[in-house]
Amino acid sequence: MKKEFYRGDSFWSDDSEYKRIDYPINDEIIKQAEAILGVKLPSSLLDLMKIRNGGGLNYPYFMLPDGDTESIPYGGRARISDIDPIHFEKEDISILSSKELLKEVSLTGEFVVLWTDFHYWVVLNYRNRSQNPAVMYCISQKTSQLQRTTL
């Protein structure tokens, strides 16, 4: 199996199946979003969002640490197909929808949801901090508890 990992070029996919509305992004929008979320978003994420505010990924797979792969349908690889944009529209999912999404699965915590299909989640973990979050890959269980793997 050929493993292709992101190396700094072509992060966003141009021919993605992910259908999204284009939302412009700038420093003022980022500032407002951080105020709503109550956290400082990672500069590496913001750099990518300034190129394209969410969308499909050219490199949707990532490797999980040994021992954390039993619930993953791809073996040792986990998949995230896209990243949600930052915007203030109520009709479309956004990173700002994190609290509502987490509430739907009875999960509380200081997380910012980057992507979910409600079975698998990629979140920024801000527990006990307001900046420099860990990235977590979570697997939903029938009990609405999440198994967590910090990436």
C-alpha positions as CSV (number, residue, x, y, z in Angstrom):
1,M,0.0,0.0,0.0
2,K,1.4,3.4,-1.0
3,K,1.1,5.8,1.9
4,E,0.7,9.4,0.9
5,F,0.9,12.0,3.6
6,Y,0.5,15.8,3.5
7,R,3.8,17.5,3.1
8,G,2.8,21.1,2.8
9,D,1.4,21.4,-0.7
10,S,-2.1,21.0,-2.1
11,F,-3.9,20.5,1.2
12,W,-7.4,21.3,-0.2
13,S,-9.0,19.2,-2.9
14,D,-10.4,20.9,-6.0
15,D,-12.4,18.0,-7.1
16,S,-13.9,17.0,-3.8
17,E,-17.4,15.5,-3.4
18,Y,-17.8,17.8,-0.5
19,K,-20.4,20.4,-1.6
20,R,-20.0,23.6,0.4
21,I,-20.9,27.2,0.1
22,D,-17.9,29.5,-0.2
23,Y,-17.6,31.7,2.8
24,P,-15.0,34.5,2.8
25,I,-12.6,34.6,5.7
26,N,-10.4,37.3,7.1
27,D,-8.8,38.3,10.4
28,E,-12.0,40.0,11.7
29,I,-14.1,36.9,11.1
30,I,-11.4,34.8,12.8
31,K,-11.4,37.2,15.8
32,Q,-15.2,37.0,16.1
33,A,-15.2,33.2,15.8
34,E,-12.6,32.9,18.5
35,A,-14.6,35.2,20.7
36,I,-17.7,33.0,20.2
37,L,-15.8,29.8,20.8
38,G,-13.8,31.3,23.7
39,V,-10.5,29.8,22.4
40,K,-7.5,30.7,20.3
41,L,-7.6,28.6,17.1
42,P,-4.2,27.2,16.1
43,S,-2.3,29.3,13.6
44,S,-1.5,26.3,11.4
45,L,-5.3,25.7,11.0
46,L,-5.9,29.4,10.3
47,D,-3.2,29.5,7.7
48,L,-5.0,26.6,5.9
49,M,-8.4,28.3,6.3
50,K,-7.1,31.5,4.8
51,I,-6.2,29.5,1.6
52,R,-9.7,28.0,1.5
53,N,-12.3,28.2,4.3
54,G,-13.1,24.6,4.7
55,G,-13.7,21.8,2.1
56,G,-12.5,18.5,0.9
57,L,-8.9,17.2,1.5
58,N,-6.4,15.8,-0.9
59,Y,-4.9,13.7,2.0
60,P,-7.9,12.4,3.9
61,Y,-6.1,9.6,5.7
62,F,-3.9,9.7,8.8
63,M,-2.2,7.0,10.9
64,L,-3.3,6.3,14.4
65,P,-0.9,5.2,17.2
66,D,-0.5,1.5,17.6
67,G,-3.2,-0.1,19.7
68,D,-5.9,2.5,18.7
69,T,-7.0,0.9,15.5
70,E,-9.5,-1.9,16.5
71,S,-12.6,0.2,15.8
72,I,-11.3,1.8,12.6
73,P,-12.7,0.4,9.3
74,Y,-9.4,1.3,7.4
75,G,-7.0,-0.7,9.7
76,G,-4.4,1.6,11.1
77,R,-5.6,4.5,9.0
78,A,-8.3,6.9,10.0
79,R,-10.1,9.1,7.5
80,I,-11.4,12.7,7.6
81,S,-12.9,13.7,4.3
82,D,-13.2,17.5,4.9
83,I,-12.9,20.3,7.4
84,D,-15.9,22.5,8.2
85,P,-15.6,26.2,7.4
86,I,-15.8,29.1,9.7
87,H,-18.9,31.2,9.2
88,F,-22.0,32.6,11.0
89,E,-24.8,31.2,8.9
90,K,-27.3,29.1,10.8
91,E,-28.4,27.0,7.8
92,D,-25.0,25.4,7.2
93,I,-22.6,23.4,9.5
94,S,-19.6,25.4,10.6
95,I,-16.8,25.1,13.2
96,L,-19.0,27.4,15.2
97,S,-21.7,24.6,15.3
98,S,-19.5,22.6,17.7
99,K,-21.6,23.1,20.8
100,E,-24.8,22.0,19.0
101,L,-23.1,19.0,17.4
102,L,-21.7,17.9,20.7
103,K,-25.0,18.4,22.5
104,E,-26.7,16.0,20.0
105,V,-24.5,13.1,21.3
106,S,-24.7,14.3,24.9
107,L,-21.0,15.1,25.0
108,T,-19.9,18.1,27.0
109,G,-16.4,19.5,27.0
110,E,-14.3,22.1,25.6
111,F,-14.0,20.8,22.1
112,V,-14.1,22.4,18.7
113,V,-15.4,20.1,16.0
114,L,-13.4,20.2,12.8
115,W,-15.3,17.2,11.2
116,T,-17.8,14.6,12.1
117,D,-20.1,12.0,10.5
118,F,-21.5,11.3,14.0
119,H,-19.7,8.0,14.1
120,Y,-16.2,9.4,14.0
121,W,-15.1,12.9,15.1
122,V,-12.0,15.1,14.7
123,V,-11.9,17.7,17.4
124,L,-9.6,20.3,18.9
125,N,-9.3,19.5,22.6
126,Y,-9.3,22.7,24.7
127,R,-9.9,21.0,28.1
128,N,-7.9,23.0,30.7
129,R,-6.5,25.4,28.1
130,S,-7.6,28.2,25.8
131,Q,-4.9,27.7,23.2
132,N,-2.6,25.1,21.7
133,P,-5.2,22.3,21.7
134,A,-4.5,18.7,21.1
135,V,-6.1,17.2,18.0
136,M,-8.3,14.2,18.9
137,Y,-9.9,11.5,16.8
138,C,-12.9,10.1,18.5
139,I,-15.1,7.1,17.9
140,S,-18.7,7.3,18.9
141,Q,-20.1,4.4,20.9
142,K,-23.8,3.4,21.3
143,T,-23.6,5.0,24.8
144,S,-22.8,8.3,23.3
145,Q,-19.4,8.2,25.0
146,L,-16.4,8.7,22.8
147,Q,-13.2,6.8,22.7
148,R,-10.4,9.3,22.3
149,T,-7.1,9.1,20.5
150,T,-4.9,12.1,20.7
151,L,-3.0,12.7,17.5
